[in-house]
Amino acid sequence: MALMFQRLAQNFIKKGFYPTDEGTINGILSLIKAPKQGHIRLLDPCCGEGSALAEIAHGLNHSDISCETYGIEIDNERAWHSKSILDRVIHGDLEDCIIGKHQFSLMFFNPPYGDLVSDQVGYSEKSQGRARLEKAFYQKTIQLLQFGGIGITIIPFNTLDKQLSGWIARHYTDIQVYKAAVNQFKQIVIMGKRCRSTDIDTQTVQDQKKILLSIGQDDIEPQVLPRVDLPLAGDEDLKLKQYCVPTVLDNRINFQYVKMDPKQLQDEFTNQTVLWEQFNLLFRNIMVKKRQPLRQLTDWHMALMLAAGHINGIVTSEDGSKTFVIKGDTHKKKDVKVTHNEKEDGSVSEIRTATDKFVPVIRAFDFTPGENYGSIVTIQ
């Protein structure tokens, strides 16, 4: 079966980027299936030109489900290419992304390969084995996959040291390991279902870790990924285990970038509804009618109201001649009391007692037409 995005992916090989090959994607598609109905959300945190995740989404998509694709890519050309075939893509560094936990049904994880440079080694203080890029990216992304979600990890086999094998064994159940279809980088494909550490017993974790570590040490050679475009020999098709991609647990999505450039910001405004879908959630406290207090506020009550941000808004005089927009706030300062004690031997000790004091402040913007229009009055 020819995959529709592979020709686009091959264009990037000339520039030193090697996208996931067609045979490997084909084999992965034979191991996963979509739910009968509902909404699924797919993530590739190192999406490159986007073709791998686009192929997976295309293979899973059918009329009774809705499928969203999300990606992150630091390279400018590849990121903007992936924006054309994935639903939402952040052009930037994963470190600068704000992404909610457990939001994705499936994560395709094919990180950069190599050793960390010296100023990056601190990603794990208690590192066991070599400090690798694959391990650093794994730590940053594993929490994004929902429990029950399907993880697809593509890494060189010798990256599976004691530490990484332990992480994968604790985070996933029903683990299967295959050799990638193309052996250029000696990659393996690890398939598994995300689980809570409390949902898997210690013996299973140890067994899974032992197998993964043996693969990393080249003591066990995994079988090659199955191909859906080739007939399976004997009864191999009966042994083929498929993973069903679950529907999302929450339709809300938090997928943001803190260093967005003007071009990407314009693209977000053009393609997304921005905050309007969350208007009632973000502004509902402002929309709720406030109740009048039962008695006149004391200074202490006033400070609490100011600190909570409840003293704000437009104030008009009784005759309507003056209009102010007020903003309440409070700040903390210390009152210092100094006492001196003289001892019997003639020495003197000084005791300083600092007491926190909350000072309410009200600033009023004069919106009354006239010479004072726009002036600020501070009441403290």
N, C-alpha and C positions, 0 to 999 in steps of 0.2 A: 504494500500500500504506500503510494507516494504521499509524503506529507507536504501540505500546501505552503508552509513558511520556510522550508529548508533552503530553497534557492536564494531567498533574501538573506538567510543566515550565513550562507557561504561567502557572501560579498565581504564580510568582515574578516575572513581568514587572512586576506592579503595584508591586513593592517596589524597582524600579530595577535588577534583575538580568535580563540577557537571555541565556537559555539558547540553545544551538545549535539552529537551526530544523530542522523536520522534513525539508525538502527537502535540506538539506546532509547530514544523517545518512543519508537515503535514498541520496544519491549516493555517500557513502563506503561504504555497504554493498554497492553494486554493484562496488566496486573491490577488495574483500577477500574471502577465502574461508578456511574452516577447514581444518586438516589432516584426513586421513582418520581418524586415531585419535591418542590421546595426551592430554597435559595442556597447556593453554595458560593464560597468566596475563596479565591486562590491567591497565593502570594509567592513571589520570587524576590528575595531580598538582595540578590545580585543578578539582576535580570538580563544584563547585557543588551543585545538588540531586541529581546522580547520574544523571539520565535519559539523557544522551548515551552514557555508558559502558554503562549497562544495555541500551540499544537495540542497541549494537554486540555485546555479549555474547549477547543474545537472537538476533540475526541470525546469529551464528557457531555457536551451540550446536547440537549434534546428538547422537544416542545413543552414538556411539563416542568422544566426547571428553569430558573434564572441563574446565570453564572457571571460573577464579577472577577476581574483579574487586576491585581495590584503588583507593582514592581518598584524597585529602587535601583538606580544605576548612577555611578559617579562620573562616567565618561560622557561628555557632552553629545557627541554624535550618536553613540549607541542609545543614550537615554531618549533623545528626541525621535529616534527611529522607533523605539519601543512604545512611545506615546501614541504612535499611529496605529498600533495593533493591540495594545492593552487598554483597559478602561482607565486606570489611574497609575501614573508613574511619577515618582519623585526623582528629579535630577539633582543628586547631591550625595553626601556622605551619610552612611547609616548612623554614625555617631550623632548627627544633628537632626535625626528624625524623632518625632514623638508619635509612637504607635501604641494603641491600646493592647493589653494582654488578651490572649485567648480569643482572637477575633476571626481566625481563618480556618476554613475546613481542610485545606490542603496547603502544604508548603513544599515548594520545589527548591532545594537547597544545594546549589553548586557554587561554592564560594571560591575566591582566589586561592591559589595554592602557593605555599612557600613559608619560610621562616619569618618570624617577626623581627623587626629591627630593634636595636637596644632600647629605644625610648618607648617601645610598645610592650615590652616583656611583662610589665606590671599588671597585665590584664588578669593574671591569676597568681596571687602571692605564694600559694602552695602548689606550684606547678609540678607535675610528675611527667618527666619526659621533655621533649623539645617544645618550645613555645612556637606554635604554628598559627598562621592566618586562619586556617580552617577551624581551629579550636576557638580562636577569638570570635569569629563570626558566629560559631555555633552558640556560644554563651549569650550573645546579644539577641539571637533570633528564636531560640527554642521556646521562650515564653509567649511568642506571638501565636503559636498554633494551639487551637482549642483542644481540650481533653476529648479523646475519641477521634481527633483529626488525623489525617494521613500525612506522614512525613516521608519525603523522597530525598535522600542524601547521596550526593555523588562526590566522592573524594578519592585520592590515591590510596591504595590498600595499605601502604606502609605508614599512613597517618594514624591508623588505629593502634595507638599506644595504650598503656594501662589506664591513663586518665580519660581519654576520649571514649574508649570502650566502656568504661564504667558509667560515664554520662549517658551514653546511648542506651545501655542496658537498664538504667533506672528510669529513663524518660519514655521508653517505648516498650510495647508488648507486641507479640506476633511478628517478631523480626525475621525478615528474609534478606539474604545477601546474594547478589549476583555480580558477575563480571560484566563490565560495560561491553557493548557490541564492538566497539573499536578500542584496541588495546594500546593506543599511542601513549597515553599517560598512566597506564596501569591502574585505571579507575575501577572502583566497585560502586554498585548501586545498593544502598541500604533502604529497605522498605519497612515501615512500622506504623503502629497505631499509638498515638500519644496517650499517655496514662499518668495518673498521679502516682507518686512514689509509694503512697500508702495502699494503692490498689494492686501492687505486685509483691509477691512474697520474696524473701531474701534468697532462697534457693534458686528461684527462677532468674533473679538478677545475676547471681553468681554464674549460673549456667550460660546465660546470654553473654556475659562479659568474657567468659572463658573462650567461647566460640569466636567472638569478635577479635579478641587478642590473638588467637591462633591464626586467624586470617591476616591480621596485621603483621605477624611474624612469618608469614608465608608457609605455615605448617598445614593449613587447609586451603584448598583452591576451590572457590565457589563455582557453580555452574554458570554458563553464559545466559544472559537474559533471553527469554523466549521471544520469538518473532511471530507476530500475528499474520504476516504475509507469507510464512512458510508452514507447511504441514508439520505437526509434531509427531515424533517417532513413538511407536508403541502406545503405552498408556500414560505418557507424560502429561497429556491434557487433563487426565483425572487428578494429577498431583498439583496442578496449577492453582495456587491460592490467590484469589482476588480480594482487594480491599474496596469496600464501599465508602465513597466520600460522604461524610455526614453533612446535613444542612447546618447553617450557622445557628448559634444559640441566641444571638442578639443581632437585630437588624441595624443597630447603630454602629457607626464606624468612626474611629479616631485615627487618622492617617495624615500627619502634618510634618512640615519641614520648617525649621526655625531660621534658616538663612536663604529664603527664597529670593532669587534675582528677579528684576522687573519683567523679563520675558516669560518666566515661569509663572509669576503672579498673574500676568495678563491671561495666560492660558488657563489658570485655575478659575478666574472670574468668568471666562468665556464658557468653560465646560462644566462648572460645578455651580450648585445653588448656594454655596458658601454657608452663611449662618441662618438663612431664612427658615430652613426646615427645623432648626432648633430655637426659633424665636421665642415660643411660649416657654420652653425649658429655661432659657437664659434670662428672660425678662419677666417671668411670672410674678416675682416678688414685687416688682414695680407696679404691675397691673392690679395687684390685690389692693382693695380699698383698706386703708389703715384705720384702725379704731382710735377714738379719742381716749386719752388716759382718764382714769376715774378721779384723779386729784392733780393738783398742780405739782409739776416736777421739781424735786429738790436738785441741788447741784450734782449730787451723786447720780441720780437718775438721768440728769441731762448728759453727764459724761458717758454713761452707758449707751444712751440713745445715739450720741454722736459717734461713739466707737463702732456701733452696729450699722452706721450709715443711714439711719432712719430720719434724720433731720436734714432734708434736702428738698429742693423744689422751688416753685414760684410763690412769692408772698406779696400780696397787694394790701395797701392800706385800706382802712374802712371806707374812706371817701373816694378811693380809686385814683388818688392823685399820684401815688408813688408805687413803683413795681420793682421788686428785687428778686434775683435768683440766688438762693443761698445754698451753701455747701458746708455741711458740718464735718468736723474732724476732731481728733484728740491726739495729744502726744504726751509722752512720759518724760518727766524730769525728776531729779533727785533733790530732796531737801537734806542738807548735811548739818547735823548738830554736833558741836564739839564740846566736850567736857574735859576738865583737868582734875586729876586726883593727886594730892600731895601725900606721900608716904611718910612714915615715921623717921626714916633715914634722910629725909629732906629731898629725895628725888620726886620728880613730877611725871606722871603718866598722862598721855592724851588719848582720849577715846573718841573716835569719829563714828557717828551713827548715820547711815544713809537710808532715807525712807523714800520709796517710790511715790510719786504724786502724778496723777493723770490730770492734764490741763485741757479742758475743752476749748475749741476754737471754732468760731463761725465766720465764714467769709461771705459777704454779700456783694453781688454784682449789680450795680445800679442800672436798670433797664428803663428808667423814667426818661422820656424825651426831654432834652435840655442840655445845659452846659456840663452837667455831671454824668451824662450818659456814658456807660462803660467803665466808670470808676469802681474801685474795689474798696469796700469797707470791711475792716477786720474787727470782730468782737471777741475779746479774749477774757 
